[in-house]
Amino acid sequence: MTGADGSPIPAPHGRIESVEIMRGLAALAVTWFHLTGGHESVIRMSGYYGWLGVEVFFVISGFVIPLSIARGFGTFRLADVPDYLIRRLVRLEPPYLVSVLMVVVLWELSALAPGFAGGDPTWSIGQIIAHVAYAIPLTAYDWLQPVYWTLAYEFVFYIAVGLLFGAIAAAPLVWIATATITVLAALGPLPPLSLLFIMGIAVFRRLQYGDPLALTAASVAAAGLMMAYEGHGLKAAVGAAAAALILTTIRLSAPRLIARPLLWLGAMSYSLYLVHVPIGGRVVNLGRRFVPDTAAGELALSLTALAVSLAAATLFYHVVEKPAIRASHRVRERKKARAAVT
């Protein structure tokens, strides 16, 4: 399969190597941020800006999700939106829900341990139900762990891109829609972070439909300037850099020795994102009882927590996430089989 300029682009359901590596490094950055955030030393500074990996995730989603629709459905109509959303839910919801259960169970078990320093478990059935629908912002409840709020952003984007894909794929309409969303984000009805998805969509349009580079750059710049106007200049700069990296590295391949571990990290980035706080965070909290309060001790503790998080994420990926991926593929294949019959 080729892009608008005739050069090869990865297959519809294959991994795009550079994007997969970016996703893995972004997950690693967020993980290191959380595992070093409790330190008051140079170790904390090493992960101080790791939270910006979230901004990279949003740009990647803005690129990857419409790309998967364009290449997975062919002609995408509003009638295809339910099928598209079912695939997304089958792919992402089981790991998310298992992680929610894991957070609750570990909270309860931790409270039983001698010397537990945290608060008593305060979760409720209503809070769990609100998590299922990513509806916590609409309630008085708090997220059960700090990474879940980003999944709510992603979920809303999945719905929006499915409903608006006709406009995204049509050159005149996409720029009207982009301008409208940018203005709404600047005026307040939409959160400024939604403009990071716009950056990814601009890259998608460039690579899939051959939009002029100047138009793509203008779209990314306009979104970034509006974010900066709203006080999110650093996030805008990281988002623009992520968009530029996707554009410039989409057809590049890293040496196998380097690419293999990074692609492994990218493949299980969602699992790592879900488990690093409840698993790695507990390693840090427990380890503080035994590790000396020095920079070397803090580094050793954070590295241990990272290793445990990676091991837990690998297990989670194979036991929970990979079956969900296979189930999503089965949904797609059944849809194709029904279409072939009719």
C-alpha positions as CSV (number, residue, x, y, z in Angstrom):
1,M,0.0,0.0,0.0
2,T,1.3,3.4,-0.9
3,G,0.7,7.0,0.3
4,A,-0.3,9.9,-1.7
5,D,3.2,10.4,-3.0
6,G,3.5,6.7,-4.1
7,S,5.9,5.7,-1.4
8,P,5.2,2.7,0.8
9,I,3.2,3.0,4.0
10,P,2.7,0.1,6.4
11,A,-0.3,-2.2,5.9
12,P,-3.7,-1.3,7.4
13,H,-3.5,-3.5,10.4
14,G,0.3,-3.8,10.6
15,R,2.4,-1.9,13.1
16,I,3.9,1.4,12.0
17,E,7.4,1.0,13.4
18,S,8.2,4.6,14.2
19,V,4.8,5.3,15.8
20,E,5.0,2.1,17.8
21,I,8.4,3.1,19.1
22,M,7.1,6.6,20.0
23,R,4.2,5.1,21.8
24,G,6.4,2.8,23.9
25,L,8.8,5.6,24.8
26,A,5.9,7.8,25.8
27,A,4.5,5.1,28.1
28,L,8.0,4.6,29.6
29,A,8.3,8.4,30.2
30,V,4.9,8.5,32.0
31,T,5.9,5.4,34.0
32,W,9.2,6.9,35.1
33,F,7.5,10.1,36.0
34,H,5.2,8.3,38.4
35,L,7.9,6.0,39.9
36,T,10.2,8.9,40.7
37,G,7.7,11.5,41.7
38,G,7.9,10.8,45.4
39,H,11.6,11.6,45.6
40,E,13.1,15.0,46.5
41,S,16.4,14.7,44.7
42,V,18.0,14.5,41.3
43,I,16.1,11.3,40.8
44,R,12.9,13.1,40.7
45,M,14.3,15.6,38.2
46,S,15.1,12.7,35.9
47,G,11.4,12.0,35.4
48,Y,10.1,15.5,36.0
49,Y,8.8,16.0,32.5
50,G,7.7,12.4,31.9
51,W,4.0,13.4,32.1
52,L,4.4,14.9,28.7
53,G,4.2,11.4,27.3
54,V,0.4,11.9,27.6
55,E,0.5,14.7,25.0
56,V,2.4,12.3,22.6
57,F,-0.3,9.7,23.1
58,F,-3.0,12.1,22.1
59,V,-1.2,13.2,18.9
60,I,-0.6,9.5,18.0
61,S,-4.3,8.7,18.5
62,G,-5.2,11.7,16.3
63,F,-3.1,10.1,13.6
64,V,-3.7,6.3,14.1
65,I,-7.4,6.2,14.8
66,P,-8.6,7.9,11.5
67,L,-5.9,5.9,9.7
68,S,-7.3,2.6,11.0
69,I,-10.8,3.7,9.9
70,A,-9.7,4.7,6.4
71,R,-7.8,1.5,5.8
72,G,-9.9,-0.9,7.7
73,F,-13.3,0.0,6.4
74,G,-12.7,1.3,2.9
75,T,-15.8,3.4,2.5
76,F,-16.8,4.4,6.0
77,R,-20.4,5.5,6.6
78,L,-22.4,6.5,9.7
79,A,-23.9,3.0,9.6
80,D,-20.4,1.7,10.3
81,V,-19.9,3.7,13.5
82,P,-21.4,1.0,15.8
83,D,-19.2,-1.7,14.3
84,Y,-16.2,0.6,14.7
85,L,-16.9,1.4,18.3
86,I,-17.6,-2.2,19.2
87,R,-14.1,-3.1,17.8
88,R,-12.6,-0.3,19.9
89,L,-14.4,-1.4,23.0
90,V,-13.5,-5.1,22.6
91,R,-9.9,-4.1,22.1
92,L,-9.5,-1.6,25.0
93,E,-12.3,-2.1,27.5
94,P,-11.3,-5.6,29.0
95,P,-7.8,-4.5,29.9
96,Y,-9.1,-1.3,31.4
97,L,-11.8,-3.0,33.4
98,V,-9.4,-5.7,34.7
99,S,-7.0,-2.9,35.8
100,V,-9.8,-1.2,37.6
101,L,-10.5,-4.5,39.5
102,M,-6.8,-4.9,40.1
103,V,-6.6,-1.4,41.7
104,V,-9.5,-2.1,44.0
105,V,-8.2,-5.5,45.1
106,L,-4.7,-4.3,45.7
107,W,-6.1,-1.3,47.7
108,E,-8.0,-3.7,49.9
109,L,-5.0,-6.1,50.3
110,S,-2.6,-3.2,51.1
111,A,-4.9,-1.9,53.8
112,L,-4.6,-5.3,55.5
113,A,-0.8,-5.2,55.5
114,P,1.0,-4.2,58.8
115,G,2.4,-0.7,58.6
116,F,0.1,0.4,55.7
117,A,0.5,4.2,55.4
118,G,-2.3,4.9,52.9
119,G,-5.9,5.8,53.5
120,D,-8.6,3.2,54.0
121,P,-10.3,1.9,50.9
122,T,-13.1,4.2,50.0
123,W,-14.3,3.0,46.6
124,S,-18.0,2.3,45.9
125,I,-20.1,0.4,43.4
126,G,-21.3,3.7,41.9
127,Q,-17.7,4.8,41.4
128,I,-16.9,1.5,39.6
129,I,-19.9,1.9,37.4
130,A,-18.8,5.5,36.5
131,H,-15.4,4.1,35.6
132,V,-16.9,1.6,33.2
133,A,-18.4,4.4,31.1
134,Y,-15.5,6.8,31.6
135,A,-18.0,9.1,33.3
136,I,-16.1,10.1,36.4
137,P,-15.8,13.8,35.2
138,L,-19.6,13.9,35.2
139,T,-19.9,12.7,38.8
140,A,-18.5,13.7,42.2
141,Y,-16.2,10.6,42.3
142,D,-12.5,10.6,41.8
143,W,-10.5,8.4,39.4
144,L,-9.2,5.3,41.1
145,Q,-5.7,5.9,39.6
146,P,-4.2,9.0,38.0
147,V,-3.8,7.7,34.4
148,Y,-7.5,7.0,33.9
149,W,-8.5,10.6,33.0
150,T,-6.5,10.3,29.8
151,L,-8.5,7.2,28.7
152,A,-11.7,9.3,29.1
153,Y,-10.2,11.8,26.6
154,E,-9.3,9.0,24.2
155,F,-12.8,7.4,24.5
156,V,-14.5,10.7,23.7
157,F,-12.2,11.1,20.7
158,Y,-13.0,7.6,19.4
159,I,-16.7,8.6,19.4
160,A,-16.1,12.0,17.8
161,V,-13.8,10.7,15.0
162,G,-16.3,7.9,14.2
163,L,-19.2,10.4,13.9
164,L,-17.1,13.0,12.1
165,F,-15.0,10.8,9.8
166,G,-16.9,12.0,6.7
167,A,-15.8,15.5,7.4
168,I,-12.2,14.4,8.3
169,A,-11.9,12.6,5.0
170,A,-13.4,15.4,2.9
171,A,-10.8,18.2,2.2
172,P,-13.1,21.2,2.4
173,L,-15.0,20.0,5.4
174,V,-12.0,18.9,7.5
175,W,-10.5,22.4,7.5
176,I,-13.8,24.0,8.4
177,A,-14.2,21.4,11.2
178,T,-10.6,22.0,12.3
179,A,-11.1,25.8,12.5
180,T,-14.3,25.3,14.4
181,I,-12.8,23.0,17.0
182,T,-9.7,25.2,17.4
183,V,-11.9,28.2,18.1
184,L,-14.1,26.3,20.5
185,A,-11.0,25.1,22.4
186,A,-9.8,28.7,22.6
187,L,-13.1,30.0,23.8
188,G,-13.7,27.4,26.4
189,P,-16.4,24.8,25.4
190,L,-13.7,22.3,24.5
191,P,-10.6,21.5,26.6
192,P,-7.3,22.8,25.0
193,L,-5.8,19.3,25.1
194,S,-8.3,18.3,22.4
195,L,-6.2,20.3,20.0
196,L,-3.5,17.6,20.2
197,F,-5.8,15.2,18.4
198,I,-6.2,17.9,15.7
199,M,-2.4,17.8,15.2
200,G,-2.6,14.1,14.7
201,I,-5.5,14.4,12.3
202,A,-3.5,16.9,10.2
203,V,-0.7,14.4,9.9
204,F,-3.1,11.7,8.9
205,R,-4.5,14.0,6.2
206,R,-1.0,14.7,4.9
207,L,0.0,11.1,4.7
208,Q,-3.3,9.5,3.6
209,Y,-4.6,12.1,1.2
210,G,-1.6,14.2,0.3
211,D,-2.6,17.5,1.7
212,P,0.0,20.2,1.1
213,L,2.8,20.3,3.7
214,A,2.2,24.0,4.2
215,L,-1.5,23.3,5.1
216,T,-0.5,20.5,7.5
217,A,2.1,22.8,9.2
218,A,-0.4,25.6,9.4
219,S,-3.0,23.4,11.1
220,V,-0.5,22.0,13.6
221,A,0.8,25.6,14.3
222,A,-2.7,27.0,14.7
223,A,-3.6,24.3,17.2
224,G,-0.3,24.8,19.0
225,L,-0.8,28.6,19.2
226,M,-4.3,28.2,20.6
227,M,-3.0,25.8,23.3
228,A,-0.2,28.3,24.1
229,Y,-2.8,31.1,24.3
230,E,-4.6,29.0,26.9
231,G,-1.4,28.5,28.9
232,H,-0.3,25.2,27.6
233,G,2.7,26.2,25.6
234,L,5.0,23.3,26.7
235,K,2.3,20.8,25.9
236,A,1.7,22.4,22.5
237,A,5.4,22.3,21.7
238,V,5.6,18.6,22.6
239,G,2.5,17.9,20.5
240,A,3.9,19.7,17.5
241,A,7.2,17.9,17.9
242,A,5.4,14.5,18.0
243,A,3.4,15.5,14.9
244,A,6.7,16.4,13.1
245,L,8.3,13.1,14.2
246,I,5.5,11.1,12.8
247,L,5.7,12.9,9.5
248,T,9.4,12.6,9.1
249,T,9.9,9.0,10.4
250,I,6.9,7.2,9.1
251,R,8.9,5.3,6.5
252,L,12.1,4.8,8.5
253,S,13.2,1.6,10.1
254,A,15.5,1.4,13.1
255,P,18.3,-1.2,13.3
256,R,16.9,-4.5,14.5
257,L,19.0,-4.6,17.6
258,I,17.5,-1.3,18.7
259,A,14.1,-1.7,17.2
260,R,13.3,-5.1,18.7
261,P,13.1,-4.0,22.4
262,L,11.5,-0.7,21.5
263,L,8.8,-2.4,19.5
264,W,8.2,-4.8,22.4
265,L,7.8,-1.8,24.6
266,G,5.4,-0.2,22.1
267,A,3.3,-3.4,21.8
268,M,2.7,-3.5,25.5
269,S,2.6,0.2,26.2
270,Y,-1.2,0.1,27.0
271,S,-0.6,-2.6,29.6
272,L,2.3,-0.7,31.1
273,Y,0.2,2.4,31.2
274,L,-2.5,0.6,33.1
275,V,-0.4,-1.3,35.7
276,H,2.6,0.8,36.5
277,V,0.9,2.9,39.2
278,P,-0.8,0.1,41.2
279,I,2.1,-2.3,40.8
280,G,5.3,-0.1,40.5
281,G,3.9,2.5,42.9
282,R,3.5,-0.1,45.6
283,V,7.1,-1.3,45.1
284,V,8.3,2.2,45.7
285,N,6.1,2.7,48.8
286,L,7.2,-0.6,50.3
287,G,10.8,-0.2,49.4
288,R,11.1,3.1,51.2
289,R,11.0,1.1,54.5
290,F,14.2,-0.7,53.6
291,V,16.1,1.5,51.1
292,P,18.4,4.3,52.5
293,D,17.2,7.8,51.9
294,T,20.0,8.7,49.4
295,A,20.1,9.4,45.7
296,A,21.6,6.0,45.0
297,G,19.0,4.3,47.1
298,E,16.2,6.2,45.4
299,L,17.6,5.4,42.0
300,A,17.8,1.7,42.9
301,L,14.3,1.7,44.2
302,S,12.8,3.4,41.1
303,L,14.7,1.1,38.8
304,T,13.4,-1.9,40.7
305,A,9.9,-0.6,40.5
306,L,10.3,-0.1,36.8
307,A,11.6,-3.6,36.3
308,V,8.6,-5.0,38.3
309,S,6.2,-2.8,36.3
310,L,7.6,-4.0,33.0
311,A,7.4,-7.7,34.2
312,A,3.8,-7.1,35.4
313,A,2.9,-5.3,32.1
314,T,4.3,-8.2,30.1
315,L,2.2,-10.7,32.0
316,F,-0.9,-8.4,31.8
317,Y,-0.3,-8.1,28.0
318,H,-0.3,-11.8,27.4
319,V,-3.0,-12.8,29.8
320,V,-5.5,-9.9,29.3
321,E,-4.6,-7.5,26.5
322,K,-3.6,-9.9,23.8
323,P,-6.8,-11.9,24.1
324,A,-8.7,-8.7,23.8
325,I,-6.8,-7.8,20.6
326,R,-7.6,-11.2,19.2
327,A,-11.3,-10.8,20.0
328,S,-11.3,-7.4,18.3
329,H,-9.8,-9.1,15.2
330,R,-12.5,-11.8,15.3
331,V,-15.1,-9.0,15.3
332,R,-13.6,-7.5,12.2
333,E,-13.3,-10.8,10.4
334,R,-17.0,-11.7,11.2
335,K,-18.0,-8.3,9.7
336,K,-16.0,-9.1,6.6
337,A,-17.5,-12.5,6.3
338,R,-21.1,-11.1,6.6
339,A,-20.2,-8.4,4.0
340,A,-18.9,-11.1,1.6
341,V,-22.1,-13.1,1.9
342,T,-24.4,-10.2,1.2
